[in-house]
Amino acid sequence: MSGRFALGAMALIQRRDFEAALREGEAALKADPRHPGALQLAGALHCQLGRPDKGAPLLERSLALAENQTTRLNLAKALLDAGRAADARAVLRKSAPSPDAARLLGDVLKSSGDLSGAIAAFRDAVRQRPDYADAWNNLGNALRETGDLDAALEALMRAVQLNPRAATIQLNLARALSAADQPEAAFQAAQAALNLAPHDPHAKLESAKLHIVAERFDEALTLLEAVAPAAGQRRRFLGGQGIG
């Protein structure tokens, strides 16, 4: 891939114009169909645009031409997102040890229903990198699913400390606090998520659920209308109570 293509694609990625960056990558592939960098770029951009089924084959071709840890991890993530967890795990078996590889292995194991294996992998990731907020977040989620709420809250609070502006982490903390029967603290975390990502439907739904628990039905309905404006959908989200 020429320097001109690379610079142009990187500038577009920085502007978050991923479709235009992909066109640059595809143009580079036409000029050199076996260039590992162009294959990696096009594959990663397809994944960024929500098309892992298109990105994975390009990443596989790139990796076959040149071993690269970033390409390997991107390929494993693409395969996982495409519903090919077993293939993703096979790719990770050849990965060099790293915090990112451990976290991704945890994601693969969790998707396969192996919560104990996932927890071990996430713990390995935070052992290698104690400031890894995403791994602490994933560890907390996995622990919550096992019912170990104290450990889940500890992990998620650590994630929030490391990255307080991540709406997804705040939202996961809200869910764990709600499961631990701490509705007010859960509501504060859900509101923090909503403040950080005001258009996120998951944050709106979680806040609405907590409003319902507190019998603040008008506030809940306002949030639900923003997510599902049809009356039938509102009733479903409100547990069939037919409010509004």
C-alpha positions in Angstrom: 0.0 0.0 0.0 1.5 3.3 -1.0 2.2 6.1 1.4 -0.4 8.2 -0.3 -3.1 5.6 0.2 -2.1 5.0 3.8 -2.0 8.7 4.7 -5.3 9.3 3.0 -7.0 6.4 4.7 -5.6 7.4 8.2 -6.9 10.9 7.8 -10.3 9.7 6.9 -10.3 7.3 9.9 -9.4 10.2 12.2 -12.4 12.0 10.9 -14.5 8.8 11.5 -15.4 8.7 7.8 -15.0 4.9 7.7 -16.8 4.3 4.4 -14.5 6.7 2.6 -11.5 5.1 4.3 -12.7 1.7 3.1 -12.9 3.0 -0.5 -9.2 4.1 -0.1 -8.3 0.6 1.2 -10.2 -1.1 -1.6 -8.5 1.1 -4.2 -5.1 0.0 -2.7 -6.2 -3.6 -3.0 -6.9 -3.2 -6.6 -3.4 -1.9 -7.1 -1.9 -4.7 -5.0 -4.4 -7.5 -4.1 -1.7 -9.3 -2.0 -0.6 -6.4 0.2 -1.1 -7.4 3.9 -1.5 -3.8 5.0 -4.3 -3.1 2.5 -6.0 -6.3 3.4 -5.8 -5.6 7.1 -7.1 -2.1 6.6 -10.0 -3.1 4.5 -10.9 -6.0 6.8 -10.7 -3.9 10.0 -12.9 -1.2 8.3 -15.6 -3.7 7.3 -15.6 -4.8 10.9 -15.8 -1.2 12.2 -18.8 -0.7 9.9 -20.6 -3.8 11.3 -19.7 -6.2 8.6 -17.5 -8.8 10.3 -18.5 -11.5 7.7 -16.9 -9.4 5.0 -14.0 -8.3 7.2 -12.9 -11.7 8.4 -11.9 -13.2 5.0 -9.7 -10.1 4.3 -8.0 -10.4 7.7 -7.5 -14.1 7.2 -5.7 -13.4 3.8 -3.6 -10.7 5.5 -2.5 -13.0 8.3 -1.7 -15.8 5.8 0.7 -13.4 4.0 2.3 -11.8 7.1 2.1 -12.8 10.8 0.9 -9.7 12.8 -0.4 -9.7 16.3 -2.9 -6.8 15.6 -4.2 -8.6 12.6 -4.6 -11.8 14.6 -6.6 -10.1 17.3 -8.7 -8.2 14.8 -9.4 -11.5 13.0 -10.4 -13.2 16.3 -12.8 -10.4 17.1 -14.3 -10.4 13.6 -14.9 -14.2 13.8 -16.5 -13.8 17.2 -18.8 -11.0 16.0 -19.7 -13.2 13.0 -20.8 -16.0 15.3 -17.7 -18.2 14.8 -16.5 -18.5 18.4 -14.7 -21.8 17.8 -12.8 -20.3 14.9 -11.9 -17.2 16.9 -10.6 -19.4 19.7 -8.4 -21.3 17.2 -6.9 -18.1 16.0 -6.2 -17.0 19.6 -4.4 -20.2 20.4 -1.5 -18.9 18.2 -1.5 -15.5 19.6 1.4 -14.1 21.6 0.4 -13.5 25.3 -1.0 -10.0 25.9 -3.7 -8.3 27.9 -5.8 -7.8 24.7 -5.5 -11.5 23.8 -6.6 -12.5 27.3 -9.6 -10.2 27.2 -10.6 -11.4 23.8 -10.3 -15.0 24.9 -12.6 -14.1 27.8 -15.1 -12.7 25.4 -14.9 -15.9 23.3 -15.3 -18.2 26.3 -18.2 -16.2 27.7 -20.0 -16.3 24.3 -19.6 -20.1 24.4 -21.2 -20.3 27.9 -17.9 -21.0 29.7 -18.2 -18.3 32.4 -15.5 -19.8 34.7 -13.1 -19.9 31.8 -14.0 -16.3 30.8 -13.5 -15.0 34.4 -10.1 -16.6 34.5 -9.2 -15.0 31.2 -10.4 -11.6 32.3 -8.5 -11.9 35.5 -5.4 -12.7 33.5 -6.0 -9.6 31.4 -6.2 -7.3 34.4 -3.3 -9.0 36.1 -1.2 -8.2 33.0 -2.6 -4.7 32.8 -4.2 -3.4 36.1 -5.5 -0.2 34.4 -7.4 -2.1 31.7 -10.9 -0.7 32.2 -12.5 -2.8 29.5 -11.2 -6.0 31.0 -12.4 -5.0 34.5 -15.8 -4.2 32.9 -16.0 -7.6 31.2 -14.9 -9.3 34.4 -17.6 -7.6 36.3 -20.3 -8.6 33.8 -19.2 -12.2 33.9 -19.1 -12.3 37.7 -22.6 -10.7 37.8 -23.9 -13.6 35.6 -22.5 -16.1 38.1 -24.4 -14.3 40.9 -21.2 -13.2 42.6 -22.4 -9.6 43.0 -19.9 -8.4 45.5 -17.0 -9.4 43.2 -18.9 -8.0 40.2 -19.4 -4.6 41.9 -15.8 -4.5 42.9 -14.7 -5.1 39.3 -17.2 -2.7 37.8 -16.4 0.1 40.3 -12.7 -0.4 39.4 -13.6 0.0 35.7 -15.6 3.2 36.4 -12.6 4.6 38.4 -10.4 3.9 35.4 -12.8 5.2 32.8 -15.6 7.3 34.3 -16.7 8.6 31.0 -17.5 5.2 29.5 -21.3 5.0 29.3 -21.3 1.3 28.8 -19.3 0.7 32.0 -21.7 3.0 34.0 -24.6 1.1 32.5 -23.2 -2.3 33.5 -22.5 -0.9 37.0 -26.2 0.1 37.2 -27.3 -3.4 36.3 -25.1 -5.0 38.9 -26.3 -2.5 41.6 -29.9 -3.2 40.6 -29.2 -7.0 40.9 -27.6 -6.3 44.3 -30.9 -4.6 45.5 -29.3 -1.1 45.6 -31.9 0.8 43.5 -30.8 4.3 44.3 -27.1 3.7 43.6 -28.2 1.8 40.4 -30.3 4.8 39.4 -27.4 7.2 39.8 -25.2 4.9 37.7 -27.9 4.6 35.0 -28.3 8.4 35.0 -24.5 8.8 34.6 -24.7 6.5 31.6 -27.6 8.5 30.1 -25.8 11.8 30.6 -22.8 10.4 28.8 -24.8 8.8 26.0 -28.2 10.6 25.9 -29.3 8.8 22.8 -28.3 5.3 23.9 -31.5 3.1 24.0 -30.0 0.7 26.5 -29.3 3.5 29.0 -32.8 4.8 28.5 -34.4 1.4 29.1 -32.3 0.8 32.2 -33.2 4.2 33.7 -36.9 3.6 32.8 -36.8 0.2 34.6 -35.4 1.9 37.7 -38.0 4.6 37.5 -40.7 1.9 37.4 -39.2 0.2 40.5 -39.4 3.6 42.3 -43.0 4.1 41.0 -42.0 7.1 39.0 -44.1 6.1 36.1 -44.3 9.5 34.2 -40.5 9.6 34.1 -40.3 6.0 32.9 -42.9 6.6 30.2 -41.0 9.7 28.9 -37.9 7.5 28.4 -39.8 4.7 26.9 -41.5 6.9 24.4 -38.1 8.0 23.2 -37.1 4.4 22.6 -40.4 2.8 21.5 -43.1 5.4 20.6 -45.8 2.9 19.8 -48.3 2.3 22.6 -48.1 -1.4 22.3 -44.3 -1.3 22.7 -44.6 0.9 25.7 -46.9 -1.6 27.4 -44.6 -4.4 26.7 -41.6 -2.5 28.3 -43.7 -1.6 31.3 -44.4 -5.3 32.0 -48.0 -5.2 30.6 -49.2 -2.6 33.1 -50.6 -0.5 30.3 -49.4 2.8 31.8 -50.1 5.8 29.6 
